[in-house]
Amino acid sequence: MTGWFHSWRAAVRIARRDAWRFKGRSFLVLAMIALPILGVSAADLTLRSAELSAAEQATRLMGAADAAVSDAGYAGIPVLQNPEGQVTTAADPKYDDRPPPEGRTDVRKALPAGVTLLEDHSGSAKVRTAHGLLHTGIRELKAADPLAKGILTPLDGRFPQRPDEVAVTSRFLEESGLEVGGTLAARGLDREYRIVGSYEIPDDLRAPQVNALPGALLKPLREALEGSGMATPDISTTHLLKLPADSGRGFTWNMVKEANTKGVTVVSRAVLIDPPPRSEVPLFQREGYSSFHLNGGGAEASVLIAAATIVGLAMLEICLLAGPAFAVGARRSRRQLGLVGANGGDRRHIRAIVLAGGLVIGLAAAAVGTVLGLVLTFVLQPVLEEALGQRFGAFDVRPLELLGIGAIAVLTGLLASVVPAVTASRETVLSSLTGRRGVRRSSRVLPLVGLAAALLGGAIALYGSLFSDHMVIVAGGSALAELGVVAMTPAIVGLFGRVGRWLPLSPRLALRDSVRNRGRTAPAVAAVLAAVAGTVAVATYATSADAEQRAAYEAQLPHGAVSAFITEDSGRDVPAVREAVQRHLPVEARADVSRIAVGRAGCDTYSSDAGCGRTEIVVPPANECPLWVNPSGTDGDPAARFSKEERRKLAEDWRCTHGDSGMVPTSDGLLVADATLLKVLGIADPGAERALAEGRVLSFRKMHVDANGKLSLRVITDAKAYDEAAMRGGPLPGKVKALPAYQVPGEVSSYGVAGILSSDTVKALGLGTVPVGSYFSTDQPPSSEQRQRLEGDLSRLGGAVHLHIETGYTSENSITLLALTVFAGLITIGAAGIATGLAQADAEADLKTLAAVGAAPRVRRTLSGFQCGVVAVMGVVLGTAAGVLPAIGLRLTERRSRMAWWEEGRDAGWASASDLPNVPIVLPWETFGALLVAVPLGAALLAALLTRSHSAVARRAAT
């Protein structure tokens, strides 16, 4: 044991001295290993610091309170909740198949006596800013109260103390252009508030928000909007609760369950910190909730598997890149190693010295990477918090995790030095001292093992492609096959040598040297192969998926056309939207559209509030799809009464087809417009224009018009009652009116519009209209600059404007493919450069001989360039071939899976022949060209430029 310790101590001292002597090579390897360690350690520190403890979560949610209590909204009936209070359902099982009652309950009656309560109201409003209007959150909370400490963090000034004061988040100040000391006003409320301070929300740094005292802003705003007939904001209320000082253990789980019986939901600090077992949670005993988890274990397992795979591949890549660098060091130190052997050292000591080099570099990389990760994370903490959008909790340093990350660096350094250590130990003392290279025979076992792994992996991938729907089988088989090809690399490099007979002098010498010295060539080629294979696989899959998406793309409008809708505030901002579009875009024609208004004027398009209604197209019974509707008086699946063949046939029936897609701001697809809309949508039908002028409804869906040429429209005056009746399956309320209709003939693309009515037709029905926006045709497709200016103007309106400019399919893969190509190119150049440096160390004697016999100085540069290019070409060619196959296998598996789903849909009746899946396989030829031509050529030129032409003529060692 003592001898082993002393020999390794001497080996480490020698390795440390050599690492310090050859600083450039040592720094290169250290950087390759330390950079990933830096990234992983920084990521670990960031994630752990951003991961809040239960106590920190409770403080940010409820400040210093013991619980946050809110009305479940079920009219006081008992409810069940999970311990976190994020899932609530009615306790009575009878509400599993029908909606529970809606209504409020008195929260205070559900709470223990003697508690202290602090109201917390949340809503939203449009606030006037320096740029226009900003839709922002409103929080009415007495933030200066000690009970609220920790919910909001003050930055400048103070929190409001009077009803006419507000504080705002720093993000609000950035977006609004306002300042502390200024004033703000909500749209619809004739009252100004003075900004007395700024703050931030620790859990959401990007949120624009206004803080006021309870009852100071939301209630007056709601009353003002109700008085003007406008839509009112929803207001949610939470009560922060503080128990008496002598209450004991806080708001316990039993107290939470007691409050649940009175229709109240509670988030308790004590329960968050010490949650009850699942067996004590009534919600988890209900059917459908027994396996409920907020964070699925399966997802975490998938993340761990993916992380382990990435770490393993990164270690393999680093070992392949760093291995030749350690071989360079061993080759340059061969005389020193020979002296060790001449003085009694055996192969164990030679291996120990080279392995100690990997150990020293690994330890240094672990220390440097971990320390830099720790320092950078601490220094960049504000930047990281801004990027994550939340403040860290405690700066959480977990020594065991950092030690584990550092151990990866040490292991990587050792693994990278294994092959050079074995190779160096096999050299005889004589050849090491004289500089003779001798004959290096490559292993015959490794290529055979690689061939077996490649064949087995290929068979697994083929099976997954042809007989299985699981992509993981294809991915696993492809990975095994690629590892097999990596193991076969020395033998494959030897096959490339047969090409040398047809090459000129310099490339022939470079290829011969690479083949004769496979020990240094093979790892570099394998590193290039691995990087290029991954790049090609991802690029091929991404290009194929892009072609699939291009073929499946459905235009929302004619090319170059524009639609702009706003469905809130009863069309108040529609004129401003129309004016902004016409000011910034090259508009040719504008078609204004409205919706049919049922109920009070302040109702939004999809509102089910009291007094709000809507219209609905009634499909004639003869036009109803038999697969979708049951005969009167029957229940169950309508398609179940047909055979498989009948369902396939009915799926092709015109009654069972869906209309085209498009964004239409009404629930039934009906728009109130004139004939200009037909022009903008590209519908050329004189009969349709005449029918619209005559007061008929234009229908673009055959199923909506009955045999008498009528379209039936149900006028729903109480949307809430209608929704409840539809859920019960009872008679639907609402008066049905039959309107004369014109069915537009042929297959016309209406871009989601189901029908068009004129305003006169709507007036004849006794109904009103509300503007919702416009469609625009353009002289030429709008430019990016024009769109940006338009979106900037629309954002100042403070409303949710639905803007669409039809530009056709736009691929998002170009940046991805470019990044992948650059990544593979850098790996290729780095690996080829390392191999070239090792080749120069090996071929120094030959280069001196060439210089002695009169070879031109450019021969040295040319040889160096071709040595680098040869490695790059071999790696890129092998990597391209290895990367295409898994991508094709994955696409074939996806095609089989999609076809199986389509066949199942055909049998069930919900898929037709037009839904036949299209899963193309497209090769990324541009990426191939860049990898196969540009990258090797660039690597060769770079190596030639960085190589010195002249070298001092020296005596060649005797051989």
N, C-alpha and C positions, 0 to 999 in steps of 0.2 A: 504493500500500500504506500509506504514511504517513497519507494522508487518511482511509482506511478505519479505520485504528487510532484516530486522534484522534476521528473521529465516533462510533465505538463507545465510546470511553472517556468521552466527554461523555454519551452515551446512558446508560451504566451509572451515571454520577454522578447524572444526573437521576432515574433509576429508583430508585437507593438513597435519594435524598432524599425522593421521593414515598412509598416504602415506609415510611420512618421517620415521615413526616408523618401518614399514614393507618394508624396502628398496628393498629386493630381489623381492618380488611380484610386487612392484611398477615398478621396473626396467624392469621386464619381460613384463608387459603390455605396458609400455611406449615404449619399443623396438619394440613390435609387431605393434604398431600404427605408431611410428616415422620412421621406416625403409621405408615403402612405401611412406610416406610423403617426406622423404629425396630424394628418387628416382624420384618422380614426380616433385618436385620443381627443382631438378638438371636438369631433362629433359626439363622442361619449360624454365629455364634460358639458357640452351644450344641451344635449338631450336630458341628462340627469339634472342639470340646473333648471331647465324649463319644466321638468316633471314635478309638479307641486305635491307636497304632502297633503294629507287630508286636512290637517289643521290650517295650512296655508290656503287651501281651496275654500274652507269654511270662512276664513277671514275675508277673502276677496268677495265672497258671495253675500255674507251677512254682517261683516264688520265685527263688532264686539258682542253681537247678540247671541243668544243661545239657540235661536231657531228663526227660520223665515217661513211665515204662514200665509197661505193663499187659498182663495175659494176655488174649488174644483170646477164650479160652473154647472153642477148637476142638480140644482134646486135643493141641496141639502140632503140628498139620499146618501147612504153609506158608500164609501169608495175603498178601493185597495190601491196601494202604491208600493213601489220598490224603495229600498232604503235611501237611495239618492234623491228621491222625489221627482224623477224625470219621467216616470211612466205612471199613469193613473187610469183606472177603469172603474166602472160601476161594480159594486160588490155583488149585487143580485145577478145570478146567471141568466135570468130572463132577458137581460139587456145584451146578451151576446149576439142575438140575431135581429135586434132592433135598436134604434137610437135611444139613449137615456133621456130623461127630461132635461130641459135647459132652464136655468134660472140661478138666482143668487141666493146666498145664505149669509147669515150674520156670523162672521168669523169670530167675533168676540165671545159669543156664547159657547163656542167650542173650546175655549182656553181656560186654564186654571185661574183661580182668583189671585189677585195681587201682582199680576204680571205688568211689565212696562212695555208699551207698544210704540213703534215709530213707523209711520206710513211711508210707503215707497211706491209712487205711481210712475208708470212708463207709458209713453205714447210717441207720436211723431207729428211733425208739422213742417210746412214750407216757410222758411225764414228768409226775409229780405236781406241780401248781402250787398257788398260793394260791386259784385258782378251780375246780380240778378236775384234768383231764388235758389235756395239750397234745401233739399229735403233732408231733414236731420231728426235724430232721436231727441225726445224730451224726457227728462227724468226729474220728477218732483220728489226730492229727498232733502231733509234737513241735514246736509252733509257735515255741518259743523258740530252736530250732536255727537257726544262720545260714543253712542251706540253704533254710529255709522263709520267709525274710524277704521280705515283699511279698505273700504269699498272704492273710494275715489282718492287720488293722490294730488294734493294742491301743488301747483307750480309757481303761480304768480298771483299776487293779490290775495283775495279771500273768497270764501263761499258766501252766497247771498244770505242776508239777514232781514231783508224787507221784501214785501210782495212785488215791488217794482225793480228788483235786482236779480241778476242771473250771473252764473259762472259758465264758462264754456271750455271744451277740451282744446288742447293745442292744435289738434287736427282740424277742428272747426275754424280756428283762427286762420290756419293756412289756406283752407278752401274758400273761406268767405271773404277774406281780405279785410276783416274787421280787426279791431285792437281792443285790448283791455282799457276801459275808460270810455269807450264808445257806446252806442246804443244799437239795439236790434228790435225788430218787430216781426210778428208772425203774420203771414198772409191771411186776411179775413178778420183780423183782430185790430181794432183801432186803439192800440196801446203800445207804448214803447217801454223797453226794459234796459236798464243800464248794466253794462258788462263790468263786474267788479273783480273778476279773477279768472284764472285759467287752471285747468287740472288735467289729469290723464286717468284713463281707466286701465289699471294694471293688466287686466286680461284681454283688452282690445285697444291697442294703441292707435289703431287706424280709424276708430269710430268718431265721426263728428256728432257731438251731443251738447245739449244745453241743460244746465241744472238750475232748477228754481225751487222755491219753497212749495210745499204741498198746497194745492188749490190756487196757486198764483198764475198759472199759465194754461194748463190743459183744460180746466173747467171753463174759464172765460172763453177760450177759443172754441170749445165745443158748443157753447151756448150761442156764440156769434155765428158760427157756421150753420147751426140749426135754424137760426132766425132768418138767414139768407137763403135757405133751401139747399145748401151745399152738403156734400158728403162730410161726415164727421169722423175724427180719428178714433180708433179703438184705444181704450185705456185699460191697462192691466194694473192691479193693485196687489202689493205684497206688504205684509206687516212684519217688521223686525221685532222680535220678542225677547225680552230679558226677564228671566225668572228672579224671584226674590233671592237675596244673598244666602238665606238659610235653606234653600230648596234642595241642596244635596248634589246629585250627580248630573244635573242638567236635564234637558228635555229627552227623556229615555224613549226607547222603542215602544214600550207599552203605552206611554203618553201619546206617541205618534198614532198608534192604532186606535186609541180612544178618540182622538181628534178625527180620524178617518171615518168613524161611525157617524159623524155629524156633517160629513160632506166637505171636510177641510183637508188640504194637502200640506204636509209639513216637511221642511228640510231642516234636520236637526244637526247641530254641531257635534253633539255627543254620538249620534248614530253614524255620522260620516267618519269620525275618528275610530269608533269601535262598532262596526256594523254587526248586526245579528246574524246568526247562521241561517242558511237558506230554509231550513226546516221551520223556522219561526216567522217566516215572511208569508202571510196568507196569499199574496199575489202569486208567488212561485208554486203554490199548490193547485192553482187553477190550470185547467187544460189549455195548452197553447203557450203557457208562461213558464213551464217547469224547467226548460233548458235555456231560459232567457239570460243573456249576458250583454251588458253595455259594450264590452270589448271582447269580441269572439276569440276563443283560444285557438281556433283553426287559423285565423288570420295571423295571430302572433307566431304560430308554428311555421306558417308559410314564410313570414318575414325572416325568421331565424334560419330556415333552410336556404332562402335566397342569400342571406348575409354570409352563411358558411360557404356557399358555392362561390360567391364573389371573392371572399378572402382566399379560398383555396386556389382559384384561378390567378389571383393577383400574386400569391406566393410562387406559383409555378412560373409565371411570366418573369418575376424578379429573379428567380433562381436561374432561368434560362439566360437572362441578360447579364446577371452578375457572375455566373459561372465562368465564362470566358475571361472576364476581368481578373478573377482569381487565378485562372490559368496563365494569364500574362505575368502576374506576379511570381508564380511558381517557376515559369520559364526564365524570367530575368534573374531569379535567385537560384538557378540550377547549380551554379558552382558552389554557392554556400551550402546547398543541400548535399552536394557531393562531398564537401568537406566534413559534414556531419557523419555521412556514411563512412568516410575514410578514417574517422576517429572512433569508430566502434558503434555508431548509431545504426539501428536496423530500420526496416520499413515502417515499423510502428512509430518511430520517432519522426521520420519524414512526414508521415500522414498527420501526426500530431501538430507539427509546425504549420502545415498548410491549413489544417482545420482550425488551429488557433488563430490564424489570420481571419477566418470567417467569424470566429467567436469574438475577436476584438472589434471587428467592424460592426458585427451585430449588436454588441453591447453599447458601442458608441452611438450607433443609429438609434437604439432604443432610448438611450439617455437624451440624445439631442432631440429626437422626434417628440418624446413625451414632454420634455421641459418646454420646448417651443410651442407645443400644443396647449400646454397649461398657460404659458405666458400670453400667447396670442388670444386665447379664449378670454382671459381676464381683461386684457387691454381692449379687445374688440367687443366686450360684453354689450355696451350700448348699441353698437351696430348690429350685433346678432339679435338683440331684443327687438330692434326696429324691423329686422327682416322677418322674425317670427311673429311679430305683431303682439307680443306680450312680454311683460317683465319676468325675469327669472325669480325663483324663490331664493333659497340660499345657494351660494356658489358651491355646488355639490361635487367634491372630489372623493372618488372611491378608489383607494389605493390598490385593492385587489384587482379591479378591472384594468387599471393602468398598468399594473404589473403583468397581467395577462396579455395586454397589447404589446408591452415591451418584450415579453417572451416570444411573441410571433416574430419580432425583428431578429432576436437571437437565433431562433430556429431557422429563419430564412437565410441568415448569414452562414450557418453551419451547413444547411442543405446545399447552398450554392457552392460551397467549397469541397463537397464530398468528392465529386468526379475529378477535379484537379488534384486533390490529395491522393486519390488512388492512382491516378496517372503518374504523378511525380514519384510515388513510392516504387513504381515498377521500373524506373530507369536505373541502370547500373551505375555504380560509382565512377567507373571509367568514362562512360559516355557523358555523365554530368560534369566531370572535371575537364574533359577535352572539348566539350561543346558538340559532340556528335549527336545527331538526332536519331540515328538508327532507323529501324523499320518498326512502325507503329501499326500493329494489327488491331482492327476493331473487333469487338465482341460479336460472335456469331449467334449467341443466344438471344441477345436483346432484340435484333430484327425479327427473329422468329416469334418471340413473345409479342412484339408489336404487331406482326402480321395476324397472329391469332386474335389479339384484341381488336384490330381493325375489322376483321371478318365478323367477329362476334357482335361488335357494335353496329356494323352495317346490317347484319341480320336482324338485330333488335329494332333498329330504326325502320327497316323495311317492313317488319311485322307491324310496327306501330302505324306506319303509313297506310298499309293495305287492309289490316284486320282489326284495328283498335281505334277507339275514339279519344284515347288519352294522349295528349301532346307530350306529357312527361316521359312517356316511353320513347317517343322519337327523340326528344331532347337528351335523355339519358344514353340511348344508343349512339347518338351522334357524338356526344362527349367522349364515350368510350372509344369510338372509332378514331376520333381526333387524337386522343392520347396514344392510341396504337400507331398512328402515322408519325407522331412525335418520336416514339421509340424506334421506328423504322428509318428515321431521318439519316443516320450514318450510311445505311445501305443505299438509300435513294440518292444521297450525295454522290456515292460511288458510281451510280448509273449515269449521272450527269457528266462524269468524266469522259464518257465515250463520244461526247459531242466535240471535245477539244481538237480532234484531228482535222476538223474543217475550219478552225479558227486561225487568225493571224498570230504572230508571236506573243504579244503582250497578253491578250485574253487567254491564249493557250497556256501560258505560264501561270496566269492567275487561277485558271480552272484546275490545272494539274496540281498546283500547290494546295488549293482548297480540298481536292479529293485525297491527296496524300496525307493531309493533316485533318482528318475528319473530327478528331477530338475537340478542336477549337471551332471548326466550321459548323458541325452538327448542332450544338446548342444555340448558336446565333440564328441558323436557319430555322430551328424549331421555335425560337422566340418570335421571329417574323411570321412563321406559319400560324402560330396560335393567335397573334394579334390580327393578321389579315383574315384568317378563317372566321373569327368572331365578327369582324367588320363586314365581310362579304355576306355572312348569314343574315345579319340584321339588315343590311342594305337590300338584299334580295327579298326578304320578307316585307320590308317597308315599301319597296317599290311595287311589289305585287299587291299589297293592301291598298296602296295609293291608286293603282289602276282599277281595283275593285270599287273603291269609293267614287272614283271618277265616273265609272259606268253606272253606279247606283244613284248618282246625284240627280235630284229633281229640282228644277228651277222654281223659285217662288214667284217669279215675275218674268216677263220678257226681258231679254238681255238689255241692260242699261236702264231699265225702268226702276222707279223708286216708289216706296210706300212709306208713309209716316202717319202713325196713329197715336192717339192719347185717349185713354178710356176713363180717366178720372175727372172729377170736378165738373161734370156735365159739359165737357167740351170748352171750358173757359179759355184754355190755352191753344186751342186748335188754330185760330187765326194767326197767332204768333209762329206756330210750327210751320204753317203753309208759307208765310212770308219768309222765314229763314231758309226753307228749302229753295224757294225761287231766287233768293238773293245769292246763294252760294253755288247752286248747280245749274248746268245748262239746260233748263227746262224747256221742252217743246210744247207739251200740253199738260193741263192739270185737270184731274177729275175729282171733285169733292164728293165725299161719301158721308152718310149719316147712318144712324141706327134707329130702329123703331123704339120709341120711348113708351113704356107702360108703367104707370104709377107716378109717384112724386118726382119732381124734376131733379132732386139731388141724388138720385140713385146712380151708382156706377153700373157698368155694363153687366157684370156678373154678380151683382149684389143680391142677397136673399134677405135683407133687412126688412123690417115691417114697412108696408106701403110700397115695396118695390116689386116689379114684375118683369116679364119678358115675353117673347113670342117663341113659338116652336112649330116647325113644319110637321104636319101629320102625314105619315106615309099611308097611302090607300092600302086596304087589306090585300087587294089583288097584287100589289107591288111589293109586299113584304117578303123578305127572304125566308123560305121555309126552314132554313138552318138556324135562323136567329130568333124566330118567334114561335111559341107554342100555340096550338089551336085553343080556342076559347074553353076555359074550364080545366085545362091540364097544366101540370107542373113538370119540373125536371128539365133535362137537357133537350132542347128542341131537335138537335141533330141525332139523338140516340134512336129515334124512330125510323131512321133510314139505314139502308145497308151501306157497306163501304163503297160499292160502285155508284150507288145513288148519290152519296155525299160528294164523290169526285165529280159527278156530272153536274150537280147543283152548284158546286164551287165555281163553275164556268158560266153559270146563269147570270144575266145582266142585273138581276135583282140582288145578287149576292156580292157584287163588286163594290169597291170603295171608290169614292171620288178622288180627284187629284189633290195634291197637298198645296198648302199656302197659308199664310197668316191672315186671317180675317177677324176683325175685332168685334164679332158678335157670336152669340152662342149657337145660332142656327145657320150661320153662313149667309144670311140675307143682308143686303146693303141697299140703302136708299141713294140713288144716283141718277144721272142722266146718261145720254148716249155717248158722252165723252169717255166714260169708263170703258165702253166697248173698244174704242179706238186705242186707249192706253194699254188694254190687255191684249191687243192684237186680234180681236174677234171681228172679222169682216162678214157681216150678215145683215143685208138690208131689211130682211124680214124681222129681225130682232129689234132694229131701230124703230120700225113702224109699230111693232107690238108695244114697245115701251111708250111711244107717243100716244097710243090708243088707251093706255092705262092698264095694260095686262102685265102680269109678272113674268119676267124672263127666268126660265128654269134651265140649269145646266146639268141636272141630274134626272134621268128618265124616270126613276122610281118615285119622284115627288109628284108627278102629274098623273091624274086618273084618266079613265077611258073617255070622260067627257071634256077633257082639256082643262080641268080645274086643279088648282093647288090649294090645299086646305091648310089654314094657318090658325093655330090655337093661341088665343090671347090669354096669357096667365097674369092675373092681377095680384095674386098672392104667391110669390115664388116659394116661400117657406112652406106653406100648406101643400103646394104642388110636390115639392121634394119629399115631404113626409108621406103623401099618398103614393108616390111612385115607389118608395121603399117598402110600404106595406103591400103593394100589389093591388090596391083598390082602384076605384074609378078616379080618373084624373080630372081635377077641376079646371075650368077655363072654357070660354066660349070659342067654338071652332067656326071660322069664316072661310067660305069657298071663294077663291078669286080666279078669274079667267087668266089662263097662263099660256105662254108660248114656249114650247120645248125647242131649244136650240138644236138643230139637227147635227148628226155626225159626231165624231170624236173631237170635241173642242176642249182645249185646255183653258179652264177658267181660273186656275191658280188658287183653288180653295173656295172661290165664291160659289155658293149654292144657287143664288138667285138675286135678281135686281128688281126693285120697285121704284117707281117715280114718286116724288114727294106728293103729287096730286092724288095718287092712289092711296097713300098712307092717310092723307087728310080725309079722303072719302070713307075710310074705315073709322074715323073718329079718333085717330091716334096722332101723337106728335112725333117729332124727330129730334135727335140730339146729334150734333156733328162729332165725328170721331177721327177725321183726318182726310187724307187725299192720296190718290195715286198720281204719279208723274211719269211722263215719257221724256226722254232727253235726246238732244241732238247728237251727243257723243257720250260714251261712258264717262262718268265723273272720275276725276283724278283723285289720288290719295290726298293731295293738299286740299282740294275742295271738300272732300269728306271730313277731314280733320277740322276745318274751319266750321263746317256745319255742325258737327258733333259738339264743338266747343260752345256754339251759340245755343244749341238745344239743352246742354247741361245747365245753362244759366236759368232755364225756366223752372228748374227744381222738380219737374214731374217725370214720370216714367214714360218717355217717348219711345215707341217701338218703331225704329228706323230700319229699313232694309233697302239696300242698293244691290240689284242683281248684277253680279259680275261673272257669273258662271262658276264652275268648280275651280277652287284655288288650292293648289297642293301646298302642304306644309312640311314636306319631306326634304326640301332642298337644303335647309340649314342642317337637318339631321345627317343627311348623306355627306355634306361637306365636313361636318365635325368628325364623322366616322373616318372619312378619308384622311383628314389631317392627323387624327390619332394613329391610324395604321401607318401613315407615312413617317411620323416621328419615331414610332417603335422600330420601323424598318431601318431608318437611317441610324438610329442609336445602336441597334444590334449589329448592323453591317459595319458601323464604325469601330465597334469593339473588336469584331472579328478581324478587321483590317489592321488594327493596332497590334493584335497578336500575330497576324501574318507577317507584319514588318519585323517584329521581334524574332520570328523564326527564320525569315528569309534574309536577315541582315548579311549573312555570309555570302549568299548568292548575289545580292546587290553589290557587295564590295567586289566580287569577282567580275560582274558585268562592268563596273566602273573601271576596273583594272585593265580589261581588254578593250576599252575604248567605247563602251556604249554611251549614247547621248544622254545628257542629264534628264531629258523628258521621259526616258524609259522608266525612271524611278516613279515619276508622277503617274505615267500611264498605267504601270503595273499596279500601283496603289489604287487608282480609280477602278480598274477592272476587278481587282480583288474585292473591293466593296460592292461593285455592281453585281458580281457573280453571286455573292451571298444574298443580296437583295432580290435578284431575279429568282433564284431557287426558292427562297422563302415565300415570295409573292405567288409564284406559280402553284406551289403545293398548297398554300393557304387558300387561294382562290378555288382550287378544286375541292378542298376539304370543306369550305364554307358554303358552297352552293348546295351540296347534297342535303344537309339538315334543313335548310330553308325550304327546299322542294318537298322534303318529307313532311314538314309542318304544314305546308299549304295543302298537300294531299290529305293529311289527316283532317284538317279543317274542312276541306271539300266533302269528305265522307260524312263528317258530323253534320254539316249543313244539309246535305242530301237526305240524311236520315230524318232530320227534323222536317224537311219539306215533304218527304213521303208520309210521315206521320200526320202532317197538316193536311195533305191531300186526302188521306183516309178519314180524317175528322171533319173535312169540309171547309176548313178555314184558310186553305192555300190553293191557289189556282196555277195554271201553267205559266202565267205571267210572273209568278213569284219564284220561278226556278232559280236557285242560287247560282251566282256567278263568282267563282273563286279562281281567278286567273293566276298564272305563274309567269312573272315578267322579270327578266334579268336586268340589273342596273349596268348597262353597257358603259355609261359615262364613268361610273365608279371603277369598273374593270379597267377601262383605259387609263385612268389616273394611276391605279395601283400597278398595272402591268408595264406601263411605259414611263410615265412621269416620275414616279417614286424611285425606281432603280436608276434611271438616268440622272435624277437629281442627287441621289446618294453617291453615284460614281463621280460626278463632277465635283461635288463637295469634297470627297476624299482626295481627288487629284489636286484641287486647289490648296488644301491644307497640308499637303505633303511637300517636304523640302526636296528640291531637285538635286542638290549637291550633298555629298557625304565624303568625309575624309577617307582617302584610300588607306587601308590598313592591311596588315598581314592576315591572311586567312588561316584559321586554325587548322592544324594537321588533322586529317581524317583517315 
